[in-house]
């Protein structure tokens, strides 16, 4: 009788240990998502800021300036639900303006243009990178959260179900070309 | 930035991953970052100042061949100590799925971690069995890098998740500025690789060589690499053997001069390649490249725009393409030019900057989160979780 009881307690303890370990894993995944999201936010903000600076600097023609300014402004002001759409539109605006290498060269020739192009290039390359890392973390957390043990024992607590950030982040070809 | 890099393979044995890590570490040091590399090495091998030895790797049968791995209590302790002493801003693990230092680091490390996946091995039985353990360790990696689109695809299929593609780097100017050697010039075809490893494809080239000689009798085949020369020549009829020269293992300097000298570089590899750094080196040196149409090679050669491709494991296709190229100096010149332009994207200045932006992306995010819960100490559960893994 006592032996059985000891066994039952041992098994319960082992299960508890395993569940605790899983909860720890999940906790770590959630903080990884937080970090990835913060990085993505920073990169998106940086891209919008650089675009806005370029748009107001006067090196671009007025039409391109307005298009870029509008898109960058909308991306920065967007509500959370509208964010993915607004950021995608900024990508499209950037592609439309910097579709031709000649346009990039024109910006480079302006005073301070070299630094601005460099910053914009960095920004448009890092957004897809940060987004991929974010969605990778989200995928890993989701896979674990969909598991029975996590659902049955509510190991995720009150943490919201993680959502991927979906947007069009294709950089303008003239800026993304690595052969330069 | 304080950067810790983990190399899973012995530092004393030359290999693609080791060279990649060496060049990467030296690139970051030149930029003024603090770099420490943890690698398996014999105690008596001389190491560069930035390498810390994790002890000797033990040869064990793994995944169908004998691999030299580091594991066990002692290695784990060394990994922990290295992580503790280094206090790194970012830890960069190479090949985290091999049961060696990479995996041990994933277990022990906290904070921003970046991992590079070099090989595109089909999923092994051992990996399926260890999937749960592996997944728990790999979850800690904040950013994954695959060396090619092909390697990324295998990674996505076998482990889930996603990765950014950053190719392996090459010091393009080192190859571009090497001096050709006259004795290797004049109707020469080059091959570099292990002679006795069929995967490297020398047998395919040997079978094709008589056809090439039939059209261009003065052609010489120069072979650089370790292995049994007699065995390699068995596939070639005796009358052609005088046209083959074996150079044995060659130094990096000679490799660059070799690639500068030859008229055509042939890569007949039959499979198992995830990148093809040798093609990049050949193009850097301005050698026209003819390669088997493996996925990885096609990608490095820009789907045939920067070098020619032939049907894998088909000696006739190889011979036909080689003869066509050798008889057409204009086409060779065009390939030299295209290759040299294409290869700039693989130069360390580009590749290193890309890897550094990955580091900056993950550290920026981690710093923001760390600042947010600075006042919230580690909970009991988190501590428990850490203690258990």
Interface residues (C-beta under 8 A of the other chain):
Chain A: X17 X20 X21 X23 X24 X25 X27 X28 X29 X31 X32 X34 X35 X36 X37 X38 X39 X40 X42 X43 X122 X125 X126 X128 X129 X130 X132 X133 X135 X136 X137 X139 X140 X143 X144 X178 X179 X180
Chain B: X112 X136 X139 X140 X142 X143 X144 X160 X161 X162 X163 X164 X341 X342 X344 X345 X350 X354 X357 X358 X361 X362 X364 X365 X366 X368 X369 X372 X373 X381 X382 X384 X385 X386 X388 X389
